C-alpha cells in the first residue's frame, strides 16, 4: 500500500466546516419556516459554499465591520492574518430583523441554504470599496458595475449551513476541500501544484502544468472555476467537457486530479491571485501557478489594462512566506513546428521557426469561421468540443444596443435596421424603451433605481435571445454607464453598443410630445421631473462599438453603417 501524503495544513491551521447534519439540521429546518428570510445572489451563494466547506478557511462567516475595514485598508483580518479581499453579504435593511435574531438565507429558487444569527448590520460605501479593494471606480471593471446593485448594508453573524447548493452537472467532479485533500493524500505526494483556470486548456497549458508537476516532483490539481468568471468567458459546461477529455487522455491519472471550484471571481488581478492561493492551500496545494495578467478584467474605459501583466506574480512572491504557498510563474511557451515541441521563449534556438495563436485569433479566425483549431495548438478533442459549442459567427446571436438622449434617432434607425436585417436573412426582436415600459416594466418610475431595473430587465431578455442564437435590437435611453455595463455582461461577447450622438438642442427641436419643454417648465417651478438631458445626467459611453450622428445623417444612412459593421465582423454574410 502506498504511503499517504503529508499535505500542507489548511490556511489558519484548521479546515472550517459550517455544515449542520442529523437531528440539529432537522430541527433547524423545521424552525426555518417561521423565520424571516432573504434571497441571496449567485455571488453570495458561491461565497457561502466556500465558507461552509472550508475553501475560505479561516473565515467562518461573512465579514463583520472590523475585519472588513482592516482588509480594505491593510489586507489583513483583525487578528493580523493576511487576507486580500472583502467577503461580505449585503442586504436591504428593510428586509432584516433586529440584531440578535435569526434570518434564513435562500437561493434564487427559494431553497433554504443557511440560517444566520445577525450579530452586525453596518453600512458600506461602493466607491470606497471600489478604490481600496480594486484600485478603480471605472464601471468597465465587472465588479464595480455589479457593486452598484448590491444592498445598502452588510450583515454578519454565526452561520449554520443546512443545505449546500445542489448541482446536477459534473457531480463526480464537484468536491469539497476535504474530499480533494483525501484524494491528494492517497496519491502519495507531499507536494501539490494547483492550476487555476477559467478558459479552455490548450497544448501550451498542458505542457506548462506537466512541467510544473515534474518540477515539484508532486501531484497536479487542475482546479477550474465554475462559479462566476469574467463576462464573455466560455461557459463552464463546454470548458469542463474539454478538461475531462484532456485529463482522461493525456495526463497521468496517478498524479493528476481534476476538480471543480464554485468560486465567484472578483477579477481583482494581483489581490485575487493571493485569494486563489489561499483557496488552493485549503484544498491541499503548496505550489500555485500564477499566469500573466492573472485574474485580470481586461482594459479600462480608456483602453489601458486595469492591472500590470506581472503585478500578480510580484504580489504573490512578496507574500509567499505568509501564505505558505510557493509560486510557479507561467512562463511563455512557444511552439517549434520543425521539432514538434514547446519551449520557453528564452530557449528558442536562433533562427528557429515558431508558431503561436492569440486568444483573439482563436475567436475571430477559427471559432467565428467554424474552422477547427490545429493539432499543434490544441488537442483534437478540445478543438471539436469548441467547434460544436461555437457555431460560425453568422449563425450566432447578437445584440445591437442603442443608447442616446430622447429624440436622438434611436427608434427611427431601429425600424430601418430591422428591415435591412430581414433583407440579409436575419429576423431581429426589437425591444424599444417605450414599448418595454408599457409591458415588461409597467409600474416602474423614473428614479435612478427604477431606470436601472428597467435596463437590467431589457438586458436579461436580450441575453436570453442572444444565447439561443437570435438577433435583438434594444433601443432605450439607458443613461447610466454602470447599468449599460451590466447589460453588456449579461449578453456577453456579441454585444454591440451604438451611441446616437445627437446634441440635446436637436433632440428638443424634434420633440413632438413636448417632453423637454415640460421638463424645463418643471425645473423653473422647482419641481424637477428627473428628465434625462434636462435635470438628470446622461453619461455618454466611453468606448461604444459604433458612434452615429443623429444629426447630419439620415436614419437609413445610420442603419446601413450598422449593417456594414455586422458584415465586417462576420455576423452577416456578405451578399453577392
ZILIN-V155629 format. One record per residue. PSI is psi in degrees with one decimal (none if undefined). Layout:
PSI ; PSI
//
This chain:
131.5 ; 153.3 ; 150.4 ; 140.9 ; 149.1 ; 88.5 ; 160.4 ; 144.1 ; 154.2 ; 159.2 ; 123.6 ; -6.0 ; -21.2 ; 139.4 ; 117.6 ; 142.9 ; 111.1 ; 4.7 ; 125.1 ; 138.6 ; 175.6 ; -143.6 ; -36.6 ; -41.9 ; -45.5 ; -41.8 ; -40.9 ; -39.1 ; -39.7 ; -36.4 ; -21.1 ; -30.7 ; -25.2 ; -3.4 ; 152.7 ; 154.8 ; 159.0 ; 151.3 ; 136.7 ; 157.7 ; 170.8 ; -41.2 ; -46.8 ; -38.5 ; -43.5 ; -45.7 ; -42.9 ; -39.1 ; -41.9 ; -31.7 ; -45.5 ; -39.3 ; -1.9 ; 3.5 ; -29.2 ; 18.0 ; 137.5 ; 9.5 ; 139.2 ; -4.0 ; 175.0 ; 145.6 ; 136.6 ; 176.4 ; -41.6 ; -46.7 ; -43.9 ; -49.5 ; -41.9 ; -36.1 ; -43.1 ; -43.6 ; -31.2 ; -2.4 ; 37.3 ; 147.2 ; 169.9 ; -25.9 ; 6.0 ; -7.5 ; 133.7 ; 125.5 ; 121.7 ; -29.3 ; 149.5 ; 141.9 ; 99.5 ; 162.3 ; 115.4 ; 156.8 ; 166.6 ; 119.7 ; -26.2 ; -20.3 ; -1.5 ; 145.2 ; -176.6 ; 158.6 ; 137.6 ; -17.5 ; 165.9 ; 150.0 ; 142.5 ; 133.6 ; 121.9 ; 156.0 ; -173.9 ; -25.5 ; 17.6 ; 11.1 ; 142.8 ; 127.5 ; -48.5 ; 165.1 ; 128.3 ; 135.0 ; 114.2 ; 114.7 ; -36.0 ; 141.8 ; 120.1 ; 151.1 ; 151.4 ; 161.8 ; 117.3 ; -38.7 ; -40.7 ; -46.4 ; -39.3 ; -48.1 ; -48.2 ; -37.1 ; -37.7 ; -7.0 ; 17.2 ; 154.7 ; 12.7 ; 118.8 ; -5.6 ; -24.7 ; 125.4 ; -31.5 ; -33.4 ; -46.3 ; -32.2 ; -41.3 ; -26.5 ; -19.9 ; -0.5 ; 167.7 ; 162.7 ; -22.1 ; 157.2 ; 145.2 ; 149.2 ; 156.0 ; 168.9 ; 140.1 ; 137.8 ; 113.5 ; 119.7 ; -32.8 ; 124.7 ; 154.5 ; 139.8 ; 127.2 ; 150.5 ; -8.6 ; 138.5 ; 44.3 ; -36.5 ; -15.2 ; -0.8 ; 103.6 ; 145.0 ; 165.3 ; -38.7 ; -40.9 ; -46.2 ; -44.3 ; -42.4 ; -43.9 ; -39.0 ; -37.5 ; -41.1 ; -19.0 ; -20.2 ; 3.8 ; 124.7 ; -36.3 ; 133.8 ; 129.9 ; 130.2 ; 144.0 ; 119.3 ; 134.3 ; 150.4 ; 14.8 ; 162.4 ; 150.6 ; 131.5 ; -177.8 ; -35.6 ; -38.8 ; -38.3 ; -46.9 ; -45.0 ; -47.4 ; -38.0 ; -40.3 ; -40.7 ; -44.4 ; -39.8 ; -39.5 ; -39.5 ; 0.0 ; 52.3 ; -164.9 ; 160.8 ; 124.9 ; 108.2 ; 114.5 ; 70.1 ; 147.0 ; 129.2 ; 19.9 ; -100.9 ; 128.7 ; -160.0 ; 133.1 ; 134.3 ; -7.4 ; 158.5 ; 134.6 ; 153.7 ; -26.0 ; -46.3 ; -45.8 ; -45.4 ; -34.2 ; -39.0 ; -40.0 ; -43.9 ; -43.9 ; -40.7 ; -49.4 ; -38.3 ; -31.9 ; -20.5 ; -4.9 ; 157.8 ; 113.1 ; -21.4 ; -17.8 ; 4.6 ; 132.0 ; 125.5 ; 124.0 ; 147.2 ; 143.3 ; 118.1 ; 55.0 ; 139.6 ; 105.6 ; 150.7 ; -10.5 ; 44.9 ; 17.8 ; -125.1 ; -41.2 ; -36.7 ; -32.5 ; -41.6 ; -43.4 ; -42.6 ; -39.8 ; -41.8 ; -45.8 ; -44.0 ; -32.9 ; -41.0 ; -22.0 ; -0.9 ; 4.4 ; 138.8 ; 4.2 ; 147.2 ; 129.4 ; 125.2 ; 121.7 ; 178.0 ; 134.4 ; 47.9 ; 126.8 ; 31.6 ; 141.8 ; 6.5 ; -146.3 ; 152.8 ; -173.5 ; -18.2 ; 2.5 ; 4.2 ; 147.3 ; 142.1 ; -37.0 ; 153.7 ; 154.6 ; -27.9 ; 12.2 ; -41.9 ; -41.1 ; -39.9 ; -43.1 ; -39.9 ; -42.6 ; -40.8 ; -39.3 ; 8.2 ; -49.0 ; -40.3 ; -39.0 ; -30.2 ; 11.9 ; 124.8 ; 138.3 ; 137.1 ; 110.3 ; 144.1 ; 100.9 ; 141.6 ; 122.7 ; 148.8 ; 156.6 ; 132.7 ; 101.9 ; -31.0 ; -19.1 ; -2.8 ; 52.3 ; 161.1 ; 139.6 ; 159.9 ; 148.7 ; -39.7 ; -15.9 ; 10.5 ; 123.5 ; 147.1 ; 132.0 ; -0.6 ; 143.9 ; 139.4 ; 153.4 ; 146.6 ; 150.8 ; 124.9 ; 164.9 ; -37.6 ; -41.3 ; -38.1 ; -46.5 ; -50.6 ; -36.9 ; -21.1 ; -69.4 ; -43.6 ; -24.2 ; 5.8 ; 19.7 ; 141.7 ; 138.8 ; 145.0 ; 153.3 ; -27.2 ; -22.1 ; -41.0 ; 155.8 ; 149.6 ; -35.8 ; -43.4 ; -44.2 ; -42.6 ; -40.8 ; -42.7 ; -37.2 ; -38.7 ; -39.6 ; -23.7 ; 92.0 ; 164.7 ; 152.1 ; -33.1 ; -10.5 ; 0.0 ; 158.6 ; 160.0 ; 158.8 ; 122.9 ; 115.3 ; 102.8 ; 137.3 ; 146.7 ; 170.6 ; 160.7 ; 127.1 ; 6.4 ; -18.1 ; 12.9 ; -51.2 ; -40.5 ; -42.0 ; -37.5 ; -45.4 ; -44.6 ; -39.5 ; -41.7 ; -38.3 ; -42.6 ; -33.6 ; -38.9 ; -38.1 ; -30.4 ; 13.8 ; 12.4 ; 119.9 ; 132.8 ; 139.5 ; 135.5 ; 123.3 ; 91.8 ; 139.4 ; -46.2 ; -41.6 ; -42.3 ; -41.5 ; -24.2 ; -31.3 ; -76.1 ; -37.4 ; 27.0 ; 134.6 ; -17.3 ; 143.5 ; -151.1 ; 23.9 ; 163.7 ; -42.5 ; -44.0 ; -36.9 ; -43.0 ; -43.0 ; -42.8 ; -46.7 ; -39.5 ; -32.8 ; -44.9 ; -43.6 ; -40.5 ; -48.1 ; -43.3 ; -41.7 ; -38.1 ; -40.3 ; -46.6 ; -41.1 ; -30.6 ; 18.7 ; 10.9 ; 164.2 ; 140.5 ; 139.0 ; 121.0 ; 125.6 ; 95.5 ; 150.5 ; -44.3 ; 70.7 ; -19.4 ; 133.9 ; -43.9 ; -42.9 ; -39.9 ; -39.6 ; -35.9 ; -39.8 ; -42.4 ; -43.3 ; -40.2 ; -44.4 ; -40.2 ; -152.7 ; -39.0 ; 46.3 ; 120.0 ; 105.6 ; 129.2 ; 115.2 ; 115.1 ; 97.6 ; 86.7 ; 127.2 ; 146.3 ; -31.9 ; -40.9 ; -42.2 ; -39.6 ; -40.2 ; -32.7 ; -5.3 ; 88.3 ; -25.0 ; -11.0 ; 23.7 ; -40.8 ; -42.8 ; -42.4 ; -42.8 ; -41.3 ; -37.5 ; -44.0 ; -37.5 ; -45.4 ; -30.8 ; 3.1 ; 21.8 ; 69.8 ; 141.1 ; -12.6 ; 41.7 ; 126.5 ; 129.7 ; -14.0 ; -66.0 ; 13.9 ; 136.8 ; 150.0 ; 124.1 ; 103.0 ; 144.3 ; 145.4 ; -35.4 ; 60.5 ; 154.1 ; -36.0 ; 133.3 ; 126.3 ; 149.0 ; 122.5 ; 7.4 ; 121.5 ; -12.8 ; 145.1 ; 159.3 ; -37.1 ; -44.5 ; -42.5 ; -42.0 ; -39.1 ; -30.7 ; -38.6 ; -40.8 ; -42.9 ; -40.5 ; -45.2 ; -36.1 ; -44.7 ; -38.1 ; -4.2 ; 6.8 ; -24.4 ; 141.0 ; 135.3 ; 133.2 ; 147.1 ; none
//
